[in-house]
C-alpha cells in the first residue's frame, strides 16, 4: 500500500526521463525537432496542421522523409521544409521532392542543412502544439503539474507528515496566559 503512494511521483519521473531522452527539443540539447506541416506538397501522407517529429541521423538516403533548412543563397533560404530525398548525397547536396509535386525542388540541402529524418507523424497535432506554445497556456500546464506533484507527495516536516498534524482553526486557538495567584 505504501508503494501506491509513490506511484504518481514515479510515473512523473519516468515521463520526464522519456521526454528528456527521446523528445527533448534540439534547442534544449535534445534529439528531437518539431515541424508543423504547411501546404499540400506532401499529400496524401501529410496535410497542413500535421506535426512531424524528426531525429538527427548519421546518414540519410533516398526515400527518407527529412526536415531541412533551405540553404543560404537558394530561393526561400532559411525556411524549414519537410520533403523526401529522391537523389544526391549529403556532400554534394540532396535532391528533394514533395510527394505531391510533379518535379524536384529547386534547392539542394547538404547534410549540415538537414535537421533530421521523420520519426513520428501526428495528424492534426500541429494546431495543438501552437496552442501549447502560448506562454499563458504553458504556465497553466506547468502550474498544474507542479500542483499535482505537491498534492500527491507526502512531505515530512520534523519527522512527521503534515497531513497527520491537526491544524487549529483561528477560533480554536486560545491565548494561554499563566494563571495569576493572589497572595493575601
MDTraj code that builds the backbone (N, CA, C; nanometers):
import mdtraj as md
import numpy as np

residues = "UNK UNK UNK UNK UNK UNK UNK UNK UNK UNK UNK UNK UNK UNK UNK UNK UNK UNK UNK UNK UNK UNK UNK UNK UNK UNK UNK UNK UNK UNK UNK UNK UNK UNK UNK UNK UNK UNK UNK UNK UNK UNK UNK UNK UNK UNK UNK UNK UNK UNK UNK UNK UNK UNK UNK UNK UNK UNK UNK UNK UNK UNK UNK UNK UNK UNK UNK UNK UNK UNK UNK UNK UNK UNK UNK UNK UNK UNK UNK UNK UNK UNK UNK UNK UNK UNK UNK UNK UNK UNK UNK UNK UNK UNK UNK UNK UNK UNK UNK UNK UNK UNK UNK UNK UNK UNK UNK UNK UNK UNK UNK UNK UNK UNK UNK UNK UNK UNK UNK UNK UNK UNK UNK UNK UNK UNK UNK UNK UNK UNK UNK UNK UNK UNK UNK UNK UNK UNK UNK UNK UNK UNK UNK UNK UNK UNK UNK UNK UNK UNK UNK UNK UNK UNK UNK UNK UNK UNK UNK UNK UNK UNK UNK UNK UNK UNK UNK UNK UNK UNK UNK UNK UNK UNK UNK UNK UNK UNK UNK UNK UNK UNK UNK UNK".split()
xyz = np.array([
    [0.0810, -0.1189, 0.0000],
    [0.0000, 0.0000, 0.0000],
    [0.0863, 0.1266, 0.0000],
    [0.1994, 0.1222, 0.0724],
    [0.2838, 0.2409, 0.0767],
    [0.3486, 0.2683, -0.0593],
    [0.3595, 0.1644, -0.1434],
    [0.4165, 0.1844, -0.2762],
    [0.3197, 0.2601, -0.3667],
    [0.1898, 0.2443, -0.3445],
    [0.0903, 0.3144, -0.4243],
    [0.0974, 0.4648, -0.4034],
    [0.1384, 0.5073, -0.2840],
    [0.1524, 0.6496, -0.2566],
    [0.2620, 0.7125, -0.3414],
    [0.3600, 0.6346, -0.3760],
    [0.4733, 0.6865, -0.4536],
    [0.4515, 0.6745, -0.6042],
    [0.3457, 0.6070, -0.6457],
    [0.3200, 0.5831, -0.7870],
    [0.3131, 0.7114, -0.8703],
    [0.2403, 0.8168, -0.8280],
    [0.2377, 0.9389, -0.9093],
    [0.3760, 1.0008, -0.9274],
    [0.4565, 1.0009, -0.8233],
    [0.5904, 1.0584, -0.8328],
    [0.6787, 0.9755, -0.9261],
    [0.6703, 0.8454, -0.9147],
    [0.7486, 0.7573, -1.0020],
    [0.7031, 0.7723, -1.1466],
    [0.5715, 0.7781, -1.1695],
    [0.5186, 0.7939, -1.3055],
    [0.5658, 0.9247, -1.3670],
    [0.5632, 1.0322, -1.2891],
    [0.6088, 1.1615, -1.3403],
    [0.7590, 1.1572, -1.3704],
    [0.8362, 1.0914, -1.2859],
    [0.9800, 1.0796, -1.3096],
    [1.0079, 1.0000, -1.4370],
    [0.9337, 0.8920, -1.4590],
    [0.9519, 0.8111, -1.5800],
    [0.9163, 0.8933, -1.7038],
    [0.8053, 0.9662, -1.6998],
    [0.7667, 1.0502, -1.8129],
    [0.8721, 1.1566, -1.8409],
    [0.9267, 1.2156, -1.7371],
    [1.0301, 1.3172, -1.7539],
    [1.1558, 1.2578, -1.8173],
    [1.1940, 1.1390, -1.7755],
    [1.3120, 1.0727, -1.8334],
    [1.2884, 1.0386, -1.9802],
    [1.1704, 0.9858, -2.0126],
    [1.1384, 0.9536, -2.1527],
    [1.1417, 1.0800, -2.2375],
    [1.0817, 1.1880, -2.1868],
    [1.0837, 1.3144, -2.2602],
    [1.2274, 1.3624, -2.2798],
    [1.3075, 1.3544, -2.1728],
    [1.4454, 1.4022, -2.1784],
    [1.5281, 1.3236, -2.2803],
    [1.5103, 1.1931, -2.2855],
    [1.5907, 1.1078, -2.3731],
    [1.5411, 1.1101, -2.5183],
    [1.4089, 1.1051, -2.5382],
    [1.3552, 1.0893, -2.6735],
    [1.2955, 1.2150, -2.7356],
    [1.2292, 1.2984, -2.6562],
    [1.1505, 1.4067, -2.7118],
    [1.2002, 1.5471, -2.6802],
    [1.3117, 1.5598, -2.6115],
    [1.3643, 1.6928, -2.5778],
    [1.4029, 1.7649, -2.7065],
    [1.3558, 1.8887, -2.7247],
    [1.3861, 1.9617, -2.8480],
    [1.5357, 1.9892, -2.8654],
    [1.5754, 2.0041, -2.9885],
    [1.7147, 2.0344, -3.0222],
    [1.7597, 2.1622, -2.9524],
    [1.6695, 2.2596, -2.9406],
    [1.7036, 2.3864, -2.8751],
    [1.7466, 2.3666, -2.7300],
    [1.7039, 2.2560, -2.6677],
    [1.7425, 2.2242, -2.5303],
    [1.8487, 2.1150, -2.5260],
    [1.9148, 2.0919, -2.6389],
    [2.0207, 1.9923, -2.6449],
    [1.9708, 1.8507, -2.6677],
    [1.8458, 1.8370, -2.7047],
    [1.7873, 1.7046, -2.7247],
    [1.7951, 1.6558, -2.8680],
    [1.7393, 1.5381, -2.8931],
    [1.7483, 1.4768, -3.0253],
    [1.6307, 1.5079, -3.1184],
    [1.5246, 1.5708, -3.0688],
    [1.4021, 1.5842, -3.1476],
    [1.3808, 1.7259, -3.1999],
    [1.3258, 1.7329, -3.3214],
    [1.2839, 1.8601, -3.3796],
    [1.1366, 1.8465, -3.4146],
    [1.0638, 1.9544, -3.3997],
    [0.9202, 1.9540, -3.4241],
    [0.8890, 2.0512, -3.5368],
    [0.8178, 2.0044, -3.6369],
    [0.7827, 2.0899, -3.7506],
    [0.6348, 2.0707, -3.7819],
    [0.5649, 2.1827, -3.7968],
    [0.4238, 2.1796, -3.8334],
    [0.4151, 2.1947, -3.9847],
    [0.3454, 2.1013, -4.0483],
    [0.3349, 2.0989, -4.1944],
    [0.2443, 2.2121, -4.2406],
    [0.2887, 2.2770, -4.3478],
    [0.2103, 2.3827, -4.4103],
    [0.2150, 2.3609, -4.5605],
    [0.1016, 2.3454, -4.6229],
    [0.0964, 2.3272, -4.7679],
    [0.0526, 2.1874, -4.8071],
    [0.0461, 2.1646, -4.9389],
    [-0.0057, 2.0392, -4.9929],
    [0.1005, 1.9534, -5.0604],
    [0.2259, 1.9931, -5.0502],
    [0.3305, 1.9230, -5.1260],
    [0.3558, 1.7797, -5.0796],
    [0.3167, 1.7444, -4.9586],
    [0.3409, 1.6083, -4.9083],
    [0.2130, 1.5247, -4.8985],
    [0.1027, 1.5740, -4.9558],
    [-0.0204, 1.4939, -4.9544],
    [-0.0026, 1.3722, -5.0429],
    [-0.0602, 1.2602, -5.0135],
    [-0.1599, 1.2316, -4.9109],
    [-0.1002, 1.1902, -4.7763],
    [0.0317, 1.1820, -4.7637],
    [0.0929, 1.1402, -4.6375],
    [0.0751, 1.2456, -4.5278],
    [0.1055, 1.3706, -4.5609],
    [0.0992, 1.4802, -4.4636],
    [0.0096, 1.5916, -4.5155],
    [-0.0646, 1.6523, -4.4233],
    [-0.1534, 1.7630, -4.4561],
    [-0.1193, 1.8832, -4.3695],
    [-0.1688, 2.0008, -4.4089],
    [-0.1481, 2.1212, -4.3295],
    [-0.1980, 2.0988, -4.1871],
    [-0.1156, 2.1336, -4.0893],
    [-0.1516, 2.1172, -3.9487],
    [-0.0984, 1.9894, -3.8862],
    [-0.0438, 1.8988, -3.9675],
    [0.0161, 1.7773, -3.9113],
    [0.1484, 1.8132, -3.8445],
    [0.1868, 1.7353, -3.7474],
    [0.3129, 1.7571, -3.6762],
    [0.4103, 1.6458, -3.7126],
    [0.5309, 1.6843, -3.7505],
    [0.6368, 1.5881, -3.7811],
    [0.7436, 1.6015, -3.6741],
    [0.7718, 1.4911, -3.6063],
    [0.8801, 1.4865, -3.5080],
    [0.9958, 1.4155, -3.5768],
    [1.1087, 1.4838, -3.5847],
    [1.2246, 1.4245, -3.6522],
    [1.3409, 1.4114, -3.5557],
    [1.4300, 1.3180, -3.5904],
    [1.5518, 1.2999, -3.5124],
    [1.6712, 1.2973, -3.6067],
    [1.7798, 1.3562, -3.5606],
    [1.9017, 1.3616, -3.6392],
    [1.9597, 1.2212, -3.6576],
    [2.0124, 1.1953, -3.7764],
    [2.0724, 1.0663, -3.8102],
    [2.2145, 1.0885, -3.8611],
    [2.2947, 0.9868, -3.8568],
    [2.4315, 0.9960, -3.9085],
    [2.4314, 0.9960, -4.0612],
    [2.3393, 0.9207, -4.1206],
    [2.3340, 0.9059, -4.2666],
    [2.1893, 0.9172, -4.3132],
    [2.1695, 0.9849, -4.4255],
    [2.0376, 0.9956, -4.4875],
    [2.0476, 0.9380, -4.6281],
    [1.9383, 0.8775, -4.6738],
    [1.9411, 0.8162, -4.8060],
    [1.8121, 0.8377, -4.8823],
    [1.8124, 0.7928, -5.0065],
    [1.6962, 0.8047, -5.0933],
    [1.5764, 0.7373, -5.0274],
    [1.4637, 0.8075, -5.0298],
    [1.3412, 0.7565, -4.9692],
    [1.3144, 0.8115, -4.8309],
    [1.4162, 0.8677, -4.7647],
    [1.3968, 0.9245, -4.6308],
    [1.3151, 1.0534, -4.6392],
    [1.2203, 1.0673, -4.5486],
    [1.1450, 1.1908, -4.5339],
    [1.2229, 1.2750, -4.4341],
    [1.2750, 1.3900, -4.4807],
    [1.3626, 1.4709, -4.3960],
    [1.3037, 1.6098, -4.3717],
    [1.3505, 1.6691, -4.2641],
    [1.3200, 1.8081, -4.2320],
    [1.4521, 1.8826, -4.2474],
    [1.4507, 1.9909, -4.3264],
    [1.5759, 2.0634, -4.3513],
    [1.5510, 2.2123, -4.3663],
    [1.6586, 2.2886, -4.3448],
    [1.6578, 2.4324, -4.3701],
    [1.6998, 2.4534, -4.5144],
    [1.6272, 2.5407, -4.5856],
    [1.6670, 2.5745, -4.7226],
    [1.8007, 2.6469, -4.7134],
    [1.9013, 2.5991, -4.7886],
    [2.0367, 2.6571, -4.7795],
    [2.0413, 2.8048, -4.8189],
    [2.1380, 2.8769, -4.7610],
    [2.1596, 3.0174, -4.7952],
    [2.1907, 3.0308, -4.9436],
    [2.1438, 3.1394, -5.0039],
    [2.1690, 3.1655, -5.1447],
    [2.0705, 3.0947, -5.2374],
    [1.9793, 3.0183, -5.1828],
    [1.8796, 2.9492, -5.2646],
    [1.7421, 3.0091, -5.2353],
    [1.6476, 2.9988, -5.3313],
    [1.5151, 3.0589, -5.3092],
    [1.4504, 3.0068, -5.1799],
    [1.4000, 3.0990, -5.0976],
    [1.3364, 3.0605, -4.9717],
    [1.4361, 3.0280, -4.8620],
    [1.5583, 3.0794, -4.8724],
    [1.6646, 3.0492, -4.7755],
    [1.6179, 3.0715, -4.6321],
    [1.6511, 2.9760, -4.5446],
    [1.6159, 2.9837, -4.4044],
    [1.4839, 2.9164, -4.3698],
    [1.3989, 2.8922, -4.4689],
    [1.2716, 2.8244, -4.4434],
    [1.2978, 2.6798, -4.4039],
    [1.2027, 2.6215, -4.3329],
    [1.2128, 2.4811, -4.2962],
    [1.1150, 2.4033, -4.3830],
    [1.1634, 2.2924, -4.4407],
    [1.0845, 2.2138, -4.5358],
    [1.0829, 2.0673, -4.4930],
    [0.9697, 2.0009, -4.5164],
    [0.9569, 1.8569, -4.4932],
    [0.9330, 1.7941, -4.6303],
    [1.0361, 1.7305, -4.6876],
    [1.0256, 1.6644, -4.8184],
    [1.1062, 1.5355, -4.8176],
    [1.0904, 1.4585, -4.9231],
    [1.1546, 1.3286, -4.9356],
    [1.2811, 1.3396, -5.0213],
    [1.3858, 1.2648, -4.9830],
    [1.5081, 1.2589, -5.0641],
    [1.4820, 1.1675, -5.1836],
    [1.5088, 1.2204, -5.3037],
    [1.4913, 1.1388, -5.4251],
    [1.6236, 1.1155, -5.4978],
    [1.7310, 1.1756, -5.4467],
    [1.8614, 1.1552, -5.5093],
    [1.9683, 1.2377, -5.4398],
    [2.0894, 1.2290, -5.4919],
    [2.2018, 1.3058, -5.4398],
    [2.2610, 1.2452, -5.3142],
    [2.3465, 1.3245, -5.2481],
    [2.4095, 1.2804, -5.1236],
    [2.4329, 1.4010, -5.0329],
    [2.4775, 1.3741, -4.9124],
    [2.4961, 1.4791, -4.8140],
    [2.6105, 1.5728, -4.8423],
    [2.7072, 1.5302, -4.9221],
    [2.8226, 1.6143, -4.9533],
    [2.7929, 1.7108, -5.0665],
    [2.7450, 1.6585, -5.1801],
    [2.7154, 1.7411, -5.2976],
    [2.5797, 1.8097, -5.2842],
    [2.4910, 1.7531, -5.2059],
    [2.3561, 1.8082, -5.1875],
    [2.2510, 1.7055, -5.2272],
    [2.1472, 1.6968, -5.1463],
    [2.0378, 1.6046, -5.1753],
    [1.9420, 1.6664, -5.2764],
    [1.8823, 1.5820, -5.3568],
    [1.7711, 1.6241, -5.4410],
    [1.6458, 1.5833, -5.3646],
    [1.5582, 1.6800, -5.3390],
    [1.4374, 1.6537, -5.2610],
    [1.3138, 1.6856, -5.3439],
    [1.2019, 1.6285, -5.2987],
    [1.0768, 1.6487, -5.3712],
    [0.9618, 1.6190, -5.2767],
    [0.8575, 1.6996, -5.2868],
    [0.7348, 1.6703, -5.2138],
    [0.6622, 1.5573, -5.2850],
    [0.5994, 1.4659, -5.2103],
    [0.5306, 1.3515, -5.2709],
    [0.4224, 1.3943, -5.3697],
    [0.3637, 1.5119, -5.3496],
    [0.2548, 1.5598, -5.4341],
    [0.3035, 1.6545, -5.5441],
    [0.4322, 1.6804, -5.5507],
    [0.4882, 1.7711, -5.6516],
    [0.5296, 1.6930, -5.7759],
    [0.5099, 1.7508, -5.8948],
    [0.5467, 1.6810, -6.0174],
    [0.6982, 1.6778, -6.0436],
    [0.7718, 1.7742, -5.9889],
    [0.9165, 1.7775, -6.0135],
    [0.9942, 1.8052, -5.8847],
    [1.1238, 1.7867, -5.8930],
    [1.2125, 1.8032, -5.7768],
    [1.2191, 1.9496, -5.7338],
    [1.2609, 1.9697, -5.6090],
    [1.2732, 2.1041, -5.5527],
    [1.3893, 2.1792, -5.6173],
    [1.3853, 2.3141, -5.6129],
    [1.4945, 2.3932, -5.6703],
    [1.6187, 2.3981, -5.5811],
    [1.6070, 2.3593, -5.4575],
    [1.7200, 2.3666, -5.3651],
    [1.7808, 2.2290, -5.3423],
    [1.9057, 2.2283, -5.2982],
    [1.9790, 2.1036, -5.2748],
    [2.0494, 2.1101, -5.1389],
    [1.9776, 2.0734, -5.0322],
    [2.0382, 2.0808, -4.8988],
    [2.1490, 1.9777, -4.8805],
    [2.2526, 2.0187, -4.8096],
    [2.3619, 1.9277, -4.7760],
    [2.3377, 1.8749, -4.6345],
    [2.4169, 1.7798, -4.5922],
    [2.3985, 1.7152, -4.4613],
    [2.3846, 1.8153, -4.3460],
    [2.4670, 1.9231, -4.3390],
    [2.4509, 2.0173, -4.2267],
    [2.3173, 2.0921, -4.2270],
    [2.2512, 2.1007, -4.3432],
    [2.1223, 2.1694, -4.3524],
    [2.0074, 2.0822, -4.3020],
    [2.0297, 1.9510, -4.2945],
    [1.9234, 1.8586, -4.2552],
    [1.9095, 1.8589, -4.1032],
    [1.7869, 1.8807, -4.0574],
    [1.7576, 1.8806, -3.9139],
    [1.7420, 1.7375, -3.8655],
    [1.6729, 1.6557, -3.9442],
    [1.6544, 1.5168, -3.9055],
    [1.5608, 1.4421, -3.9985],
    [1.5542, 1.3115, -3.9773],
    [1.4637, 1.2249, -4.0534],
    [1.3336, 1.2119, -3.9754],
    [1.2234, 1.2091, -4.0477],
    [1.0930, 1.1963, -3.9833],
    [1.0901, 1.0701, -3.8989],
    [1.0475, 1.0857, -3.7749],
    [1.0414, 0.9744, -3.6806],
    [0.8964, 0.9399, -3.6502],
    [0.8162, 1.0462, -3.6251],
    [0.6747, 1.0285, -3.5953],
    [0.5970, 1.1365, -3.6694],
    [0.4865, 1.0968, -3.7335],
    [0.3960, 1.1929, -3.7946],
    [0.2644, 1.1876, -3.7174],
    [0.2204, 1.3023, -3.6669],
    [0.0985, 1.3099, -3.5870],
    [-0.0045, 1.3966, -3.6589],
    [-0.1048, 1.3337, -3.7196],
    [-0.2053, 1.4097, -3.7956],
    [-0.2798, 1.5114, -3.7091],
    [-0.2860, 1.6352, -3.7573],
    [-0.3615, 1.7398, -3.6898],
    [-0.3049, 1.7908, -3.5593],
    [-0.1937, 1.7399, -3.5159],
    [-0.1380, 1.7772, -3.3850],
    [-0.0654, 1.9112, -3.3853],
    [-0.0345, 1.9631, -3.5019],
    [0.0364, 2.0906, -3.5089],
    [-0.0432, 2.2043, -3.4481],
    [-0.1760, 2.2012, -3.4667],
    [-0.2605, 2.3062, -3.4095],
    [-0.2523, 2.3051, -3.2579],
    [-0.2480, 2.1857, -3.1985],
    [-0.2358, 2.1749, -3.0536],
    [-0.1016, 2.2284, -3.0057],
    [0.0033, 2.2011, -3.0806],
    [0.1354, 2.2497, -3.0420],
    [0.1391, 2.4022, -3.0443],
    [0.0724, 2.4622, -3.1429],
    [0.0678, 2.6086, -3.1487],
    [-0.0022, 2.6658, -3.0253],
    [-0.1062, 2.5986, -2.9779],
    [-0.1758, 2.6428, -2.8569],
    [-0.0842, 2.6266, -2.7352],
    [-0.0146, 2.5132, -2.7278],
    [0.0730, 2.4871, -2.6135],
    [0.1917, 2.5829, -2.6070],
    [0.2268, 2.6451, -2.7184],
    [0.3410, 2.7356, -2.7206],
    [0.3072, 2.8730, -2.6643],
    [0.1797, 2.8985, -2.6386],
    [0.1401, 3.0268, -2.5809],
    [0.1862, 3.0301, -2.4348],
    [0.2466, 3.1408, -2.3922],
    [0.3017, 3.1477, -2.2564],
    [0.1993, 3.1205, -2.1459],
    [0.0781, 3.1742, -2.1582],
    [-0.0214, 3.1547, -2.0536],
    [-0.0635, 3.0084, -2.0436],
    [-0.0812, 2.9427, -2.1566],
    [-0.1195, 2.8018, -2.1566],
    [-0.0062, 2.7167, -2.0989],
    [0.1163, 2.7441, -2.1404],
    [0.2314, 2.6701, -2.0894],
    [0.2464, 2.6879, -1.9385],
    [0.2270, 2.8109, -1.8908],
    [0.2361, 2.8365, -1.7465],
    [0.1267, 2.7611, -1.6713],
    [0.0061, 2.7565, -1.7270],
    [-0.1040, 2.6847, -1.6614],
    [-0.0749, 2.5347, -1.6539],
    [-0.0219, 2.4784, -1.7597],
    [0.0097, 2.3351, -1.7609],
    [0.1200, 2.3042, -1.6597],
    [0.2260, 2.3832, -1.6620],
    [0.3351, 2.3601, -1.5676],
    [0.2875, 2.3793, -1.4235],
    [0.2044, 2.4805, -1.4004],
    [0.1493, 2.5016, -1.2669],
    [0.0643, 2.3838, -1.2221],
    [-0.0144, 2.3293, -1.3138],
    [-0.0960, 2.2122, -1.2822],
    [-0.0107, 2.0915, -1.2475],
    [0.0963, 2.0705, -1.3234],
    [0.1854, 1.9576, -1.2951],
    [0.2534, 1.9732, -1.1594],
    [0.2991, 2.0944, -1.1296],
    [0.3631, 2.1192, -1.0002],
    [0.2607, 2.1013, -0.8874],
    [0.1397, 2.1527, -0.9083],
    [0.0343, 2.1355, -0.8072],
    [0.0011, 1.9891, -0.7847],
    [-0.0087, 1.9133, -0.8923],
    [-0.0352, 1.7693, -0.8818],
    [0.0751, 1.7015, -0.8020],
    [0.1988, 1.7377, -0.8310],
    [0.3124, 1.6778, -0.7603],
    [0.3087, 1.7129, -0.6119],
    [0.2793, 1.8389, -0.5822],
    [0.2770, 1.8824, -0.4422],
    [0.1669, 1.8107, -0.3649],
    [0.0477, 1.8009, -0.4229],
    [-0.0650, 1.7412, -0.3508],
    [-0.0605, 1.5902, -0.3446],
    [0.0225, 1.5272, -0.4260],
    [0.0314, 1.3815, -0.4209],
    [0.1574, 1.3331, -0.3518],
    [0.2426, 1.4252, -0.3122],
    [0.3660, 1.3873, -0.2442],
    [0.3483, 1.4067, -0.0947],
    [0.3933, 1.3130, -0.0175],
    [0.3813, 1.3175, 0.1272],
    [0.5101, 1.3754, 0.1846],
    [0.5131, 1.5077, 0.2019],
    [0.6308, 1.5729, 0.2565],
    [0.6394, 1.5488, 0.4065],
    [0.7593, 1.5391, 0.4571],
    [0.7804, 1.5208, 0.6016],
    [0.8298, 1.6521, 0.6600],
    [0.7706, 1.6898, 0.7739],
    [0.8121, 1.8098, 0.8450],
    [0.8483, 1.7677, 0.9859],
    [0.9716, 1.7828, 1.0214],
    [1.0154, 1.7451, 1.1546],
    [0.9927, 1.5980, 1.1834],
    [1.0050, 1.5146, 1.0810],
    [0.9884, 1.3714, 1.1001],
    [0.8440, 1.3251, 1.0951],
    [0.7489, 1.4206, 1.0866],
    [0.6077, 1.3844, 1.0807],
    [0.5468, 1.4390, 0.9523],
    [0.4499, 1.3701, 0.9031],
    [0.3789, 1.4155, 0.7847],
    [0.2841, 1.5282, 0.8235],
    [0.2814, 1.6389, 0.7481],
    [0.1907, 1.7486, 0.7838],
    [0.0442, 1.7081, 0.7712],
    [0.0141, 1.6043, 0.6953],
    [-0.1238, 1.5587, 0.6828],
    [-0.1727, 1.4922, 0.8107],
    [-0.0812, 1.4486, 0.8944],
    [-0.1188, 1.3817, 1.0178],
    [-0.1234, 1.4790, 1.1358],
    [-0.0856, 1.6030, 1.1128],
    [-0.0877, 1.7032, 1.2185],
    [-0.2188, 1.7799, 1.2064],
    [-0.2937, 1.7851, 1.3139],
    [-0.4204, 1.8570, 1.3105],
    [-0.3919, 2.0049, 1.3252],
    [-0.4445, 2.0824, 1.2333],
    [-0.4273, 2.2267, 1.2389],
    [-0.5467, 2.2874, 1.3124],
    [-0.5222, 2.3888, 1.3928],
    [-0.6282, 2.4550, 1.4662],
    [-0.6837, 2.5701, 1.3847],
    [-0.8149, 2.5826, 1.3855],
    [-0.8796, 2.6968, 1.3215],
    [-0.8588, 2.8177, 1.4103],
    [-0.8692, 2.9391, 1.3577],
    [-0.8453, 3.0592, 1.4402],
    [-0.9310, 3.0645, 1.5662],
    [-1.0573, 3.0217, 1.5594],
    [-1.1449, 3.0273, 1.6766],
    [-1.1126, 2.9194, 1.7801],
    [-1.0314, 2.8206, 1.7399],
    [-0.9921, 2.7165, 1.8344],
    [-0.8680, 2.7549, 1.9147],
    [-0.7994, 2.8537, 1.8648],
    [-0.6767, 2.8951, 1.9321],
    [-0.7126, 2.9862, 2.0498],
    [-0.6496, 2.9631, 2.1614],
    [-0.6727, 3.0458, 2.2799],
    [-0.5385, 3.0960, 2.3313],
    [-0.5473, 3.2114, 2.3823],
    [-0.4275, 3.2629, 2.4473],
    [-0.4129, 3.1884, 2.5793],
    [-0.3029, 3.1316, 2.5997],
    [-0.2816, 3.0536, 2.7226],
    [-0.1866, 3.1316, 2.8129],
    [-0.2448, 3.2221, 2.8878],
    [-0.1654, 3.3008, 2.9831],
    [-0.1544, 3.2243, 3.1126],
    [-0.0447, 3.2349, 3.1800],
    [-0.0302, 3.1648, 3.3076],
    [-0.1305, 3.2182, 3.4083],
    [-0.1809, 3.1293, 3.4908],
    [-0.2774, 3.1710, 3.5924],
    [-0.2088, 3.2560, 3.6963],
    [-0.2806, 3.3620, 3.7369],
    [-0.2253, 3.4532, 3.8362],
    [-0.2707, 3.4074, 3.9761],
    [-0.1840, 3.4192, 4.0654],
    [-0.2201, 3.3859, 4.2047],
    [-0.2162, 3.5138, 4.2880],
    [-0.3093, 3.5238, 4.3756],
    [-0.3154, 3.6422, 4.4607],
    [-0.2660, 3.6016, 4.6007],
    [-0.1639, 3.6712, 4.6486],
    [-0.1135, 3.6431, 4.7830],
    [-0.1880, 3.7327, 4.8826],
    [-0.2396, 3.6752, 4.9860],
    [-0.3083, 3.7553, 5.0884],
    [-0.2329, 3.7528, 5.2171],
])
top = md.Topology()
chain = top.add_chain()
for i, resn in enumerate(residues, 1):
    res = top.add_residue(resn, chain, resSeq=i)
    for name in ("N", "CA", "C"):
        top.add_atom(name, md.element.get_by_symbol(name[0]), res)
traj = md.Trajectory(xyz[None], top)
